[in-house]
C-alpha cells in the first residue's frame, strides 16, 4: 500500500553505530548532474543487521560508500559511532576504515598472492598490529575454514572465498561491517551460508552489519530493511520477511516518486 | 582498421612515448656511429687534402714506405739523383724531396717530448709552407737551427731562442737552436696531438737517412703527367697524383675515428638489442590492455590477420617516428662526438659534418626491430577469443617448461660458439663467432630468466620483507615471472657486459700484481713508456747502476724486435749482460742444460717455444740478425716456461748485431737493509741524462701497467648509463601495467585501510626487486663471461681470475637507484588511485 508521506527517520534508543544526517551527494555538473543522495538521514543501530535495498540507480551503493568513508558527502554529516567522519583527510579516513570498519565486496575480495589465513589477517598486517588469536580462531571455526587456511584464493570455491572475506571483515572486531552485494556472485547454497554467518555474527558476537543488496531473500536475513529510491529513503521495514520485501519493492514500480522535486 | 589503430594509439600516448624512447636511443647511437666515422674521414681527408694543395704528383719508393723507422734501410728511399731527374722532366715547375721520420727530442724536464714520443722530424723546404704556417720567427737556415710546431712548444716547455737536444736511432745527440714556431693551417697546433720538429734538409738526412742524400718522397708541382714522370725515372719508384697520395695518407689518420665509430656502433647495437625486450614487453602490455577491445573487434567481424595487422601497424608507426627522431638526434650526437674527437684526439681538426648513406641503416634497424619485436605480441593478440570481450580479463600464468627448455638449448648454442670463438677453432671467424655467441647466449639466458626469477625474487624479496607492504611488493614481483624476467633482462644484459669487462680488467690487474709480487725479485724497475719506439738507455748507465753500493743485483734486458729470424722465421730475440742473474731476478729456472757462462754461440729458449720449432738441447739453429749477420747458434739451455722469461736468449756478445744495441729495461734488486727510496733517488740521478726511461718502484709499475685499463673500464660505463635509461623505461612500463591490472586489488587494500604511503612502498619494493634481480643476474652472467674469456686467455698470460668487487657493489647500488627512480610515477599513480572507481563493478 503506497505511503502518503516519507517515513520519518527512526530514532532508536539503542546506541547507533552509524549515523547519517541530511546527507547530499551529487555527481557531475550542469545538465549532466545526477543527484545520488537527497537529504538522507538514517541511523544504524549497534548490534543490528540492516539491509539497504532499492532499484538500480537508487543511490544505495552511494549511501554505503558515504557511510563507510569511501566517498565524500556534499552536505550533511556521517558518524561512525561517536566519530564524525565528514571532512576527515585521506590519512584519517584510511585509519578509520582500517580500525573501525570491515568490508565485504561482491568480488575481488581477496589478494591472490596471499593464502586464506594471510587474507584474513590482512587488515591487522596492514596496521602492523597483532590480531587477537582467540577471536580469529573462533571466526575461522564458525566459518568452517580451518581446513582451507593455507590455500590461495584461486584454490578456493566462490563460497569459500566469500567466507574468507567475511572472516577478514570481522577479524579486527570493527564497529561496523559494510557488505556490498556479498551474495551477488554466489550460488544459492553459498549465499545461504554467507548470510547465515552474517546473521550469526550479529546474534552471537553483537556485530553491526550494513548490507547493500537487491536480493529480497538476502534482505530477509536482516533485522531491518531500508529502501532507497531516487536518492531518498522511501521505506523502512523492521523484522522483514522476503514476501514483505517483495511487496514493498513491487510498490515502487507503480508509485509516483515522493517529494521527487525536493531541492 | 587503420583508423581504429591510430585512434587507439593516440589514447596511449605516454606508453608509446616511453617505448619510442628505447627505439630512439638505439637508432641514435647507430646513426651517430656512422656519422662519426664518415665525418672524421671527411674532415681528415679535407685536412690532408689541404696539405697536398698544389702538389700535382708524388714519387715514392715502390716498396711500402710504412715500415720506415729511424733506421730506414735505403731501399725505402728515393735517392737525390731521382729528384734531379724529376726536376728536369718537361712540365715540372718545381720538385722537392721530403725527409721525415721519428726523432727523439729532449724537453726541459730531461725526458722525451710528446705524449706519443718520439717527435716527428722532417726537412723544412719550400713546400712546407702552405699547410704549415710560421707563427713566429723563421725557417731553419743552418744545420744547427730548427723550427718546431706549436704543440712541441706546449709539450716540451721550450720556446723560440731555446736550445733543444735531438737525436735518432742512427744519429748521435746534437743541439739545435729553435729559430721559429709553426702552426698548422686552420690555426691548429697539431693534427692529432703530435709534436713536430723541422730541420734543414741536410740535417734531416743526417738524422733520418743515415746521412744519405735520399728522400722518403718527392713532391712535384707542375702539369707534367704522372706517366711522363714515371717514364723519366726507374720502375723502382711509384708516381701518384697528389689526390691519390692525399687519400692514402688520410686513411691512416682516419683510423682513430674508425675505432671510435666501431665503439659507438657497438653501444648502439647493444641499445637496440636491449630495446627489443622493451618493445616486446610494451606491445605485450598494450595487447593485454586492449584485450577487450581486440576481442570486440573480433566479435564484430575482424579477421585474425586484421588484428595482427592492427598491432603491427601500430609498431610500424612507432618504429618510423622513433627512428626518424633517433636519426635526427644521431646526427646531432655524431656531430658532437666528432667535435669531441677532433678537439681531444685530433688537435682541433675542423669538423666537416657528413651524413653518409649508411646512416640510413639506423632507420632500417629502428623500424625493423620495432616491427619484428611486435610480431609475437601481435600473433598472441589475434588469438584473443571473441568471448573475452564479455569476460573479465584474466591472464593465468602459463607454464614455464617450454620457454625453459628453449632457453637451455639457445644458451648452449651460444656457449658453444663463445668457446669455439675463444679457442681459435673458427679461424678468422673467431671474433665474430665469439660475439654472436655472446649475443645468442644472452637471448638464451633471457629465456631462462622466468624460471630463475622464482627463487631469486623470493631470495631478494626476503631482504625487503621487513614491512608488510614490502612483503606484498615482493609477492607481486614474483607474480608474473615472464614479465618480471623480460623487464629485468634489459638491465641484465648491460650489467653482464660491463661486469664481464670489469672482471677481465680485475683479472688482468691481479695477474700483473701476481707476476710482479711473486716472480719479480727486484725492487726497482728502469723502463720507459712504450711509445712508437722502444725506449732504451746507454749500456754505460746500466754499468753505473750496477756499481751503486746498495744495489745487490741488476737484471737487464736487451731486445731485438725488427727483422731477426730464427731458423728462417721472424722471431724476437733477447739478451742479457748476465743471463744467470737476470733469470734469477725474473724467477726463471733452467729445465735442461746450463746458462752459466752462456757461450758466444749459445742459445737459451723456453720449453714450449723449443717444442714449437722442434728444437732440442744441443741442436744448432741458424739465427739471422737485423744487420744481416747469420750465426749458427747451439741450444745450450732449455728454460722452464715462465711469462717473464719466455723467448729466445742469445749471448751478450751478439748484442752488437741488434738494431738498438742498448738495454731496454733494468730490474734492480736493492741490498738487504738498504733504503729502497734512497736507491731510487740515486738511480734517478744517474738517469738524469737518459731521456727515454724512468725508474719506478714495483707499486708504481703495477699502477702504470693497469692505469690505462681503468680508463677503458670507465668509458665502458657509458654503456651502463645507456642501458639504465632503457631499463628505467622498461620498469616504468611494467609497473604501470601492474598498477592498471591490479586496480581492484589496490582498491580493496586501500578500502580496508592501506595508507597511500604503504601503497607507494609496495610498488617501490616491487620495482627495486625487479631491478636487483636484473643486476644480480647480469653480474652472475658477466662474471661467467669474464671467466670464460680469462680461461681462454690463460695460455696468453692472463693467469689470474679476480672479481671486480668495487664495481659489483656499484652495480647493485645502481640497480636500487634505478628501482627507486622507476617506481616514482607508478607508485604515485597507485597512491592516488580512486578507491571508489577501483572497486566499482562496471
Interface residues (C-beta under 8 A of the other chain):
Chain A: X65 X68 X70 X71 X90 X91 X94 X95 X97 X98 X99 X102 X103 X105 X106 X107 X108 X109 X111 X112 X113 X114 X122 X123 X125 X126 X127 X128 X168
Chain B: X467 X468 X469 X472 X475 X476 X479 X744 X745 X747 X748 X749 X750 X751 X752 X753 X754 X755 X756 X758 X835 X836 X839 X841
